[in-house]
């Protein structure tokens, strides 16, 4: 049975935020990626049973910075991100490029 009035996420975003390539959509997509990064870091920290303070101390930052990163800090230095993940969380940062 096909349900009526269902909209795909892509169609919804195209209508409500703008199509890919528009300024508003590009900003939305960039903000979403920053949000996603913060959530991933928070989940990794919680899975390891660590506090923000513990991660900060191990990675040479401070609790405030870790908190901001988890809550959508948009600008983070790559070297700092690597240090938080490797030294603070004991993980490995993997990067890919998609087209």
Backbone as ProteinMPNN parsed JSONL, in Angstrom:
{"seq_chain_A": "XXXXXXXXXXXXXXXXXXXXXXXXXXXXXXXXXXXXXXXXXXXXXXXXXXXXXXXXXXXXXXXXXXXXXXXXXXXXXXXXXXXXXXXXXXXXXXXXXXX", "coords_chain_A": {"N_chain_A": [[0.84, -1.183, 0.0], [0.689, 2.093, -0.961], [1.63, 5.039, 0.616], [0.179, 8.213, 0.794], [1.226, 11.629, 0.456], [3.796, 11.509, 1.496], [7.058, 12.716, 1.813], [10.309, 12.778, 0.489], [13.469, 13.088, 2.2], [15.333, 14.55, 0.736], [13.664, 15.963, -1.084], [12.205, 17.448, 0.771], [14.233, 19.035, 1.963], [15.118, 20.415, -0.32], [12.862, 21.967, -0.831], [12.378, 23.365, 1.619], [14.841, 24.405, 2.487], [16.439, 24.912, 0.313], [17.862, 24.233, -2.925], [20.652, 22.042, -3.632], [23.745, 23.692, -3.86], [22.766, 26.228, -3.627], [23.152, 29.213, -1.647], [21.942, 29.161, 0.906], [21.415, 26.429, 1.251], [24.002, 25.35, 1.098], [25.138, 26.459, 3.423], [23.481, 25.255, 5.332], [24.157, 22.531, 4.925], [26.894, 22.575, 5.645], [26.709, 23.358, 8.331], [25.335, 21.156, 9.297], [27.25, 19.124, 8.992], [29.161, 19.96, 10.869], [27.665, 19.717, 13.194], [27.233, 16.945, 13.157], [29.847, 15.972, 13.502], [30.369, 16.837, 16.125], [28.488, 15.279, 17.527], [29.451, 12.708, 16.993], [31.916, 12.77, 18.347], [31.053, 13.185, 20.971], [29.559, 10.816, 21.377], [31.602, 8.886, 21.139], [33.195, 9.568, 23.32], [31.419, 9.112, 25.46], [30.936, 6.358, 25.126], [33.36, 5.377, 25.93], [33.245, 5.932, 28.532], [34.144, 8.346, 29.548], [34.758, 11.641, 30.889], [34.233, 15.032, 29.748], [36.23, 16.59, 30.746], [38.303, 14.73, 31.243], [38.943, 13.897, 28.625], [39.783, 16.332, 27.585], [42.049, 16.889, 29.187], [43.794, 14.791, 28.456], [44.169, 15.382, 25.786], [45.266, 17.871, 25.69], [43.69, 20.166, 25.675], [40.93, 22.134, 26.852], [38.11, 21.643, 29.096], [35.984, 23.28, 28.391], [36.435, 23.717, 25.669], [36.084, 21.134, 24.599], [33.415, 20.761, 25.247], [32.209, 22.796, 23.676], [32.921, 21.843, 21.157], [31.467, 19.461, 21.058], [28.971, 20.563, 21.024], [28.564, 21.708, 18.55], [30.711, 23.297, 17.519], [31.991, 25.199, 14.999], [34.413, 25.81, 13.754], [37.276, 24.111, 13.842], [40.627, 23.333, 14.394], [42.447, 21.154, 12.322], [44.642, 19.716, 13.319], [44.17, 19.874, 16.055], [41.755, 18.497, 16.252], [42.624, 15.952, 15.441], [44.348, 15.362, 17.587], [42.547, 15.319, 19.764], [40.983, 13.128, 19.095], [42.881, 11.018, 18.798], [44.726, 11.137, 21.067], [43.098, 11.973, 23.185], [40.736, 10.395, 23.032], [41.684, 7.965, 22.252], [41.355, 6.971, 19.718], [41.137, 6.669, 16.104], [41.348, 8.9, 13.467], [39.575, 8.949, 10.506], [39.446, 9.927, 7.151], [37.611, 10.895, 4.288], [36.986, 11.683, 0.852], [34.244, 12.717, -0.93], [32.362, 12.789, -3.944]], "CA_chain_A": [[0.0, 0.0, 0.0], [1.485, 3.318, -1.072], [1.11, 6.12, 1.45], [0.167, 9.521, 0.136], [1.752, 12.793, 1.166], [5.136, 11.314, 2.041], [8.07, 13.483, 1.099], [11.668, 12.324, 0.784], [14.287, 14.093, 2.87], [15.907, 15.411, -0.299], [12.618, 16.874, -1.553], [11.893, 18.35, 1.871], [15.319, 20.013, 2.075], [15.075, 21.264, -1.516], [11.748, 22.911, -0.698], [12.442, 24.19, 2.822], [16.153, 25.036, 2.699], [16.966, 25.314, -0.99], [18.507, 23.153, -3.666], [22.108, 21.966, -3.494], [24.421, 24.737, -4.618], [22.298, 27.549, -3.202], [23.871, 29.669, -0.454], [21.251, 28.705, 2.107], [21.605, 24.979, 1.368], [25.412, 25.112, 1.404], [25.315, 26.767, 4.845], [22.789, 24.192, 6.064], [24.962, 21.314, 4.824], [28.114, 22.772, 6.436], [26.303, 23.332, 9.737], [24.986, 19.771, 9.619], [28.489, 18.367, 9.137], [29.749, 20.349, 12.154], [26.818, 19.088, 14.212], [27.487, 15.506, 13.111], [31.162, 15.761, 14.097], [30.205, 16.984, 17.57], [27.757, 14.116, 18.029], [30.365, 11.561, 16.935], [32.897, 12.913, 19.425], [30.333, 12.964, 22.226], [29.249, 9.391, 21.482], [32.849, 8.159, 21.383], [33.594, 9.859, 24.701], [30.497, 8.428, 26.359], [31.167, 4.918, 24.999], [34.563, 5.067, 26.685], [32.986, 6.269, 29.934], [35.028, 9.454, 29.903], [34.176, 12.975, 31.006], [34.834, 16.036, 28.869], [37.459, 17.018, 31.408], [39.325, 13.71, 31.018], [39.352, 13.981, 27.221], [40.517, 17.59, 27.445], [43.367, 16.763, 29.816], [44.618, 13.892, 27.648], [44.431, 15.943, 24.459], [45.908, 19.177, 25.803], [42.746, 21.272, 25.505], [40.212, 22.308, 28.108], [36.748, 21.116, 29.121], [35.138, 24.22, 27.658], [36.63, 23.481, 24.232], [35.437, 19.859, 24.283], [31.974, 21.026, 25.324], [31.841, 23.561, 22.477], [33.065, 20.945, 20.012], [30.325, 18.549, 21.081], [27.74, 21.321, 20.81], [28.492, 22.339, 17.232], [31.778, 24.243, 17.204], [32.099, 25.131, 13.55], [35.797, 25.915, 13.298], [38.226, 23.377, 14.669], [41.867, 23.045, 13.662], [42.592, 19.739, 12.015], [45.62, 19.132, 14.245], [43.506, 19.755, 17.356], [40.798, 17.41, 16.11], [43.401, 14.703, 15.457], [44.848, 15.145, 18.95], [41.408, 14.953, 20.607], [40.562, 11.773, 18.754], [43.923, 10.008, 19.056], [45.253, 11.168, 22.428], [42.015, 12.11, 24.156], [39.781, 9.292, 22.965], [42.356, 6.721, 21.903], [40.806, 6.51, 18.447], [41.849, 6.992, 14.863], [40.559, 9.73, 12.568], [39.567, 8.526, 9.11], [38.909, 10.996, 6.311], [37.368, 10.527, 2.904], [36.471, 12.728, -0.015], [33.142, 12.189, -1.753], [31.892, 13.693, -4.988]], "C_chain_A": [[0.886, 1.249, 0.0], [0.836, 4.423, -0.246], [1.218, 7.437, 0.706], [0.779, 10.571, 1.05], [3.081, 12.543, 1.875], [6.131, 12.052, 1.163], [9.439, 12.935, 1.466], [12.417, 13.454, 1.488], [14.877, 15.068, 1.86], [14.879, 16.432, -0.779], [12.262, 17.901, -0.483], [12.954, 19.441, 1.985], [15.345, 20.958, 0.878], [14.015, 22.348, -1.368], [11.95, 23.894, 0.461], [13.75, 24.967, 2.985], [16.722, 25.582, 1.4], [17.685, 24.151, -1.636], [20.011, 23.182, -3.436], [22.753, 23.004, -4.404], [23.948, 26.131, -4.27], [23.024, 27.92, -1.908], [23.255, 29.101, 0.825], [21.469, 27.204, 2.319], [23.054, 24.647, 1.697], [25.703, 25.379, 2.883], [24.672, 25.685, 5.699], [23.64, 22.923, 6.08], [26.246, 21.415, 5.663], [27.801, 22.723, 7.93], [25.96, 21.907, 10.174], [26.243, 18.932, 9.825], [29.173, 18.691, 10.462], [28.974, 19.709, 13.3], [27.118, 17.594, 14.305], [28.838, 15.173, 13.758], [31.072, 15.841, 15.62], [29.512, 15.785, 18.196], [28.665, 12.884, 18.042], [31.391, 11.602, 18.071], [32.238, 12.645, 20.777], [30.02, 11.481, 22.421], [30.498, 8.572, 21.799], [33.298, 8.353, 22.837], [32.716, 9.098, 25.685], [30.672, 6.912, 26.307], [32.39, 4.487, 25.798], [34.414, 5.407, 28.167], [33.839, 7.409, 30.437], [34.238, 10.75, 30.052], [34.842, 13.893, 29.984], [36.176, 16.479, 29.441], [38.602, 16.022, 31.172], [39.859, 13.772, 29.585], [40.203, 15.229, 27.002], [41.928, 17.471, 28.006], [44.301, 15.897, 28.975], [45.025, 14.501, 26.307], [45.033, 17.345, 24.497], [44.99, 20.35, 25.484], [42.087, 21.516, 26.861], [38.768, 21.836, 27.963], [35.807, 21.99, 28.293], [35.223, 23.977, 26.147], [35.935, 22.19, 23.802], [33.918, 20.034, 24.291], [31.488, 21.768, 24.078], [31.907, 22.69, 21.23], [31.876, 19.99, 19.928], [29.009, 19.262, 20.778], [27.761, 22.114, 19.517], [29.504, 23.445, 16.998], [32.085, 24.121, 15.716], [33.536, 25.154, 13.044], [36.717, 25.213, 14.282], [39.46, 23.108, 13.815], [41.995, 21.541, 13.483], [43.539, 19.064, 13.0], [45.015, 18.939, 15.637], [42.505, 18.608, 17.327], [41.516, 16.055, 16.155], [43.869, 14.362, 16.867], [43.723, 14.711, 19.889], [41.017, 13.503, 20.352], [41.631, 10.747, 19.117], [44.364, 9.985, 20.519], [44.147, 11.215, 23.478], [41.096, 10.913, 24.208], [40.424, 7.948, 22.637], [41.844, 6.118, 20.601], [41.677, 6.9, 17.277], [40.897, 7.775, 13.962], [40.698, 9.207, 11.149], [38.872, 9.602, 8.297], [38.694, 10.458, 4.91], [36.85, 11.731, 2.149], [35.418, 12.103, -0.905], [32.746, 13.245, -2.777], [30.462, 13.353, -5.322]], "O_chain_A": [[1.733, 1.418, 0.877], [-0.354, 4.706, -0.389], [2.23, 7.727, 0.069], [0.834, 10.402, 2.268], [3.449, 13.303, 2.771], [6.053, 12.015, -0.065], [9.7, 12.657, 2.637], [12.045, 14.623, 1.383], [14.915, 16.274, 2.105], [15.178, 17.622, -0.873], [12.043, 19.074, -0.785], [12.629, 20.624, 2.091], [15.568, 22.159, 1.035], [14.237, 23.502, -1.734], [11.727, 25.095, 0.314], [13.762, 26.057, 3.556], [17.41, 26.602, 1.397], [18.07, 23.195, -0.963], [20.575, 24.219, -3.089], [22.361, 23.172, -5.558], [24.627, 27.113, -4.569], [23.458, 27.042, -1.162], [23.965, 28.624, 1.711], [21.684, 26.763, 3.448], [23.31, 23.749, 2.499], [26.429, 24.618, 3.522], [25.26, 25.244, 6.686], [23.822, 22.309, 7.132], [26.637, 20.447, 6.316], [28.542, 22.117, 8.704], [26.265, 21.508, 11.297], [26.292, 18.112, 10.741], [29.709, 17.794, 11.114], [29.565, 19.218, 14.261], [27.243, 17.046, 15.4], [28.945, 14.187, 14.486], [31.639, 15.003, 16.321], [29.902, 15.326, 19.27], [28.645, 12.107, 18.996], [31.691, 10.575, 18.68], [32.806, 11.956, 21.625], [30.199, 10.951, 23.518], [30.455, 7.667, 22.632], [33.728, 7.405, 23.494], [33.22, 8.504, 26.639], [30.569, 6.247, 27.338], [32.45, 3.359, 26.288], [35.334, 5.198, 28.957], [34.216, 7.445, 31.608], [33.192, 10.934, 29.43], [35.89, 13.563, 29.428], [37.133, 16.712, 28.703], [39.739, 16.428, 30.928], [41.067, 13.707, 29.359], [41.223, 15.182, 26.313], [42.891, 17.903, 27.372], [45.472, 16.234, 28.802], [46.082, 14.182, 25.761], [45.283, 17.941, 23.449], [45.458, 21.41, 25.068], [42.634, 21.141, 27.897], [38.269, 21.654, 26.853], [34.939, 21.483, 27.582], [34.215, 24.025, 25.442], [35.274, 22.154, 22.764], [33.226, 19.502, 23.423], [30.468, 21.401, 23.494], [31.052, 22.787, 20.35], [31.346, 19.744, 18.845], [28.049, 18.637, 20.328], [27.04, 23.105, 19.397], [29.188, 24.437, 16.341], [32.407, 23.033, 15.238], [33.834, 24.569, 12.002], [36.91, 25.668, 15.409], [39.349, 22.704, 12.657], [41.688, 20.763, 14.387], [43.265, 17.957, 13.465], [45.314, 17.957, 16.317], [42.42, 17.833, 18.28], [41.064, 15.128, 16.828], [43.794, 13.208, 17.289], [43.923, 13.828, 20.723], [40.754, 12.747, 21.287], [41.31, 9.706, 19.69], [44.374, 8.924, 21.143], [44.246, 10.578, 24.527], [40.713, 10.46, 25.286], [39.773, 6.908, 22.735], [41.895, 4.904, 20.407], [42.794, 7.392, 17.437], [39.766, 7.349, 13.727], [41.81, 9.042, 10.648], [37.834, 10.126, 8.702], [39.49, 9.667, 4.405], [36.337, 12.68, 2.741], [35.662, 11.087, -1.556], [32.794, 14.444, -2.501], [29.86, 13.993, -6.183]]}, "name": "protein", "num_of_chains": 1, "seq": "XXXXXXXXXXXXXXXXXXXXXXXXXXXXXXXXXXXXXXXXXXXXXXXXXXXXXXXXXXXXXXXXXXXXXXXXXXXXXXXXXXXXXXXXXXXXXXXXXXX"}
